[in-house]
Amino acid sequence: MVMMPQPIFDNVEGILSNLTQLEMAKTRVILTSPQGKLLSQKTVKLFSKQSNIVIICGHYEGVDERIREHLITDDVSIGDYVLTGGEIAAMVLTDAMVRLIPGVVGTEASIEGDSITSGLLQHPIFTRSATFREWSVPEVLLSGNHRNIEQWRRQQSLERTLRNRPDLLVEADLTEDDREHLRFLGYRDTNYS
């Protein structure tokens, strides 16, 4: 079953008819579908700056192609898999955008330090106590030496990214110290080697 264009056009155009020309220029009409461009933090950040977002959730076999060609501004996929419908993808997209609204998540600094946002995966994080069962927090974190702690965190982020998402290293903003540490770990990238 394919979703017909008429009800979707009617609903979206009804929503858009209440907007001014200026608001229309800052509005995105997004279709969630496995055929869309893969959602990234960069795209989420772009969407979060829009005045209005309309999300059309694909379902069944999808939507009539005329919706994609003449109504939407963006076709978005949340991953290389297929869901029963686009509702969960819309929730993922919405949650990713909402957390960028000031005041929703701690401070701006906490958002910028998150995995992906910083360009790397986040370093390991720990809570109290210093020892749980027989596992201890790394000594450097207990040292009080903020410079060494930051260096350890950065190196751990690099190691975790190399292990789990080496594709991110290609676009990451790396210092010469970062590159040296990655070379030490055996990483070779033709972009800077």
Phi, psi and omega in degrees: 000134179248137180288129183287151182286323189305307182295326181289313177301315181302313182292312182293317179295327175297318177295313184291335182295341179275358184262150173282169178301319179297316178296321179300322181293337180251030180243137175247138173248111190249134173255130174268122180199154178292346179274353184284173175289142182296127180295133178229166178298325178299317179293318178302316180298317177299311180299322184294343180269358180280151179290322184220145176230130172243126180246125175258123181267114174298153180206166181056233178275354180126200182244156174307135185302334180296335175293313179296319185282328191235357185237317186275155173258335184215138176246117190236136173243142178266359178169172183272065177201169182240133177257173178287340178193171184274003183296317180293321176298321178295322178294319178299311180300314181298313180298318180297323179285317184299322182294347177272353177288128181307134178093346181286317181237106174039239183245167176302321181297323180291327178289317182294335180273355181296157172306148178073309182304318181281352183097347179230166173283149183292146176294164175298144177236150185224159174240183174282153005272172182294337178228130175234124190053241178250013184257129182251151171292142178306137184306322183302327181287341180263356188287333185083356179273098187297326179295314179293324178296313179298320178296316179298315180299316181297316180295321178294321176299316179298315181295316180295319179295316178299318182288316189256330183215061182301338177301331180290335183294333181298322183260352185293148176276095187257139174274171176296323176298320177299313181298319178297317179296318178295320176298319177302324180281355179098005181280132177235120177235128183293345180290336182218356183296000000 
